[in-house]
C-alpha cells in the first residue's frame, strides 16, 4: 500500500490501480440511469404503467409532460453551439486517445475511457430532446391529443433508457478489460 503522506500520494495518478477511479466509473454510470434527460426514471415508469392501464388523463401522465416542458429547453443546442461543442469535444477526445493509446499514458487512457461514452450519452440525450420537442409543442397547442403525445414520449424515453443501459454496460466492460490489460502489462505502474 502506498504511503499517504500527502494529498498527491492519496490521489495517485495510477488510474487503473486505484479504487478512486473505479468508484468514479461505477458512480457515474449508476447515476446516468436515474433519469432520462432530467426526468426521473420513476415518473417515466409510472406514466408508462398508467398509459398501459388506459388512464391517459392520469395525473402522472400530465406530470410527465410538465417535467418535459421544464427539461427539454435545457437540452436545446443551436447550430453554432453544436458545432463548437462537437469541435472541442472531438479535439479533447482525440488528444486523450492519442496520448493514452499511442503514447501509453495511463491517466489519458483512463480519462478517455471515462469521457468518450459520456460524450456519446450527451449526443443521445440531445437527439432525444430534438425528437420530443415537437411532440410537446403539438400537445401544448392542441394539435395532438395529450394521451397520444404522452404515449409517444414514453415510448421514446423507454427506448432511450434501454440504449443508455446498454451503453453503460459496454462502457464499464470495456474500461474493466482495458484496465485489466493495462495492469497486467504494467505491473509496477509504469
C-alpha positions as CSV (number, residue, x, y, z in Angstrom):
1,X,0.0,0.0,0.0
2,X,1.5,3.4,-1.0
3,X,2.2,5.9,1.8
4,X,-0.4,8.6,2.2
5,X,1.9,11.3,3.4
6,X,0.4,14.0,1.2
7,X,-2.7,14.7,-0.8
8,X,-0.8,13.9,-4.0
9,X,0.0,10.4,-2.6
10,X,-3.6,9.9,-1.8
11,X,-4.8,10.9,-5.3
12,X,-2.3,8.8,-7.1
13,X,-2.2,9.2,-10.9
14,X,-2.2,5.5,-11.5
15,X,-5.8,5.3,-12.5
16,X,-6.4,1.7,-13.1
17,X,-4.7,0.6,-9.9
18,X,-6.6,2.9,-7.5
19,X,-10.0,2.4,-6.0
20,X,-10.9,6.0,-6.6
21,X,-11.0,5.6,-10.4
22,X,-13.3,2.6,-10.2
23,X,-15.6,4.3,-7.7
24,X,-15.9,7.2,-10.2
25,X,-16.6,4.9,-13.1
26,X,-19.3,2.9,-11.2
27,X,-20.7,6.1,-9.6
28,X,-21.1,8.0,-12.9
29,X,-22.7,5.1,-14.7
30,X,-25.1,4.3,-11.9
31,X,-26.2,7.9,-11.8
32,X,-26.8,8.1,-15.6
33,X,-29.7,5.6,-15.3
34,X,-31.6,7.5,-12.7
35,X,-33.1,10.0,-15.1
36,X,-34.0,10.4,-18.8
37,X,-32.8,13.9,-19.9
38,X,-33.5,15.1,-16.4
39,X,-36.9,13.4,-15.9
40,X,-36.7,10.9,-13.0
41,X,-37.0,7.3,-14.2
42,X,-39.8,6.6,-11.7
43,X,-42.0,9.2,-13.3
44,X,-41.5,7.7,-16.7
45,X,-42.3,4.2,-15.4
46,X,-45.4,5.4,-13.6
47,X,-46.6,7.2,-16.7
48,X,-45.9,4.1,-18.8
49,X,-47.9,1.9,-16.3
50,X,-50.8,4.4,-16.3
51,X,-50.9,4.5,-20.1
52,X,-50.8,0.7,-20.3
53,X,-53.9,0.6,-18.0
54,X,-55.7,3.1,-20.3
55,X,-55.5,6.0,-17.9
56,X,-54.4,8.5,-20.5
57,X,-55.6,11.5,-18.4
58,X,-54.0,10.3,-15.1
59,X,-52.1,13.0,-13.1
60,X,-48.9,11.1,-13.5
61,X,-49.1,11.4,-17.3
62,X,-49.6,15.1,-17.0
63,X,-46.8,15.2,-14.5
64,X,-44.5,13.7,-17.1
65,X,-45.5,16.3,-19.7
66,X,-44.8,19.0,-17.1
67,X,-41.4,17.6,-16.4
68,X,-40.7,17.5,-20.1
69,X,-41.8,21.1,-20.5
70,X,-39.3,22.1,-17.9
71,X,-36.4,19.9,-19.0
72,X,-36.5,20.0,-22.8
73,X,-35.5,23.6,-23.2
74,X,-32.3,22.9,-21.3
75,X,-31.3,20.4,-24.0
76,X,-31.6,22.7,-26.9
77,X,-28.4,23.1,-28.8
78,X,-28.3,25.5,-31.8
79,X,-26.2,25.0,-34.9
80,X,-23.3,27.2,-33.8
81,X,-23.2,25.9,-30.3
82,X,-23.4,22.3,-31.6
83,X,-20.5,22.8,-34.0
84,X,-18.3,24.4,-31.3
85,X,-19.2,21.7,-28.8
86,X,-18.5,19.0,-31.3
87,X,-15.2,20.5,-32.3
88,X,-13.9,21.0,-28.8
89,X,-15.2,17.5,-27.7
90,X,-13.6,15.9,-30.8
91,X,-10.3,17.6,-30.1
92,X,-10.2,16.7,-26.4
93,X,-11.2,13.1,-27.0
94,X,-8.8,12.6,-29.9
95,X,-5.9,14.1,-27.9
96,X,-6.7,11.8,-25.0
97,X,-7.0,8.8,-27.2
98,X,-3.6,9.5,-28.9
99,X,-1.9,10.1,-25.6
100,X,-3.5,7.1,-24.0
101,X,-3.3,4.5,-26.8
102,X,-0.5,5.9,-28.9
103,X,1.9,7.1,-26.2
104,X,0.8,4.8,-23.4
105,X,-0.1,7.4,-20.8
106,X,-2.4,5.7,-18.2
107,X,-4.2,8.8,-17.0
108,X,-5.0,9.9,-20.6
109,X,-6.4,6.4,-21.4
110,X,-8.4,6.3,-18.2
111,X,-9.8,9.8,-18.9
112,X,-10.6,8.8,-22.5
113,X,-12.4,5.7,-21.3
114,X,-14.5,7.8,-18.9
115,X,-15.3,10.7,-21.2
116,X,-15.9,9.0,-24.6
117,X,-19.1,7.1,-23.5
118,X,-20.3,10.2,-21.7
119,X,-19.9,12.2,-24.9
120,X,-22.0,9.6,-26.7
121,X,-24.6,9.8,-23.9
122,X,-24.7,13.6,-24.3
123,X,-25.4,13.3,-28.0
124,X,-28.1,10.6,-27.4
125,X,-29.8,13.0,-25.0
126,X,-29.6,15.9,-27.5
127,X,-31.2,13.7,-30.1
128,X,-33.9,12.5,-27.8
129,X,-34.7,16.1,-26.8
130,X,-35.0,17.1,-30.5
131,X,-37.5,14.2,-31.1
132,X,-39.6,15.1,-28.0
133,X,-39.8,18.8,-28.5
134,X,-42.3,18.6,-31.5
135,X,-44.5,16.2,-29.5
136,X,-44.6,18.5,-26.6
137,X,-45.3,21.6,-28.7
138,X,-48.1,19.8,-30.6
139,X,-49.7,18.7,-27.3
140,X,-49.5,22.2,-25.9
141,X,-51.1,23.8,-28.9
142,X,-53.8,21.2,-29.1
143,X,-52.8,19.8,-32.5
144,X,-52.3,16.4,-31.0
145,X,-54.2,14.7,-28.1
146,X,-52.3,14.8,-24.8
147,X,-52.6,11.0,-24.4
148,X,-51.0,10.3,-27.9
149,X,-48.2,12.7,-27.2
150,X,-47.5,11.3,-23.8
151,X,-47.6,7.7,-25.1
152,X,-45.1,8.5,-27.9
153,X,-42.9,10.4,-25.4
154,X,-42.9,7.5,-23.0
155,X,-42.1,5.1,-25.8
156,X,-39.2,7.1,-27.0
157,X,-37.9,7.6,-23.4
158,X,-38.1,3.9,-22.7
159,X,-36.1,3.1,-25.9
160,X,-33.6,5.8,-24.9
161,X,-33.2,4.3,-21.4
162,X,-32.5,0.9,-22.9
163,X,-29.8,2.4,-25.1
164,X,-28.3,4.2,-22.0
165,X,-28.3,0.9,-20.1
166,X,-26.5,-0.9,-23.0
167,X,-24.0,2.0,-23.3
168,X,-23.3,2.0,-19.6
169,X,-22.7,-1.8,-19.5
170,X,-20.5,-1.6,-22.6
171,X,-18.5,1.3,-21.1
172,X,-17.9,-0.4,-17.8
173,X,-17.0,-3.7,-19.5
174,X,-14.5,-2.1,-21.9
175,X,-13.0,0.0,-19.2
176,X,-12.6,-3.1,-17.0
177,X,-11.0,-5.1,-19.8
178,X,-8.6,-2.4,-20.8
179,X,-7.8,-1.6,-17.2
180,X,-7.0,-5.2,-16.5
181,X,-4.8,-5.4,-19.6
182,X,-3.0,-2.2,-18.6
183,X,-2.4,-3.6,-15.1
184,X,-1.1,-6.9,-16.5
185,X,1.2,-5.2,-18.9
186,X,2.4,-2.6,-16.4
187,X,2.6,-4.5,-13.0
188,X,4.6,-1.7,-11.3
189,X,2.5,1.1,-12.7
190,X,4.9,2.4,-15.3
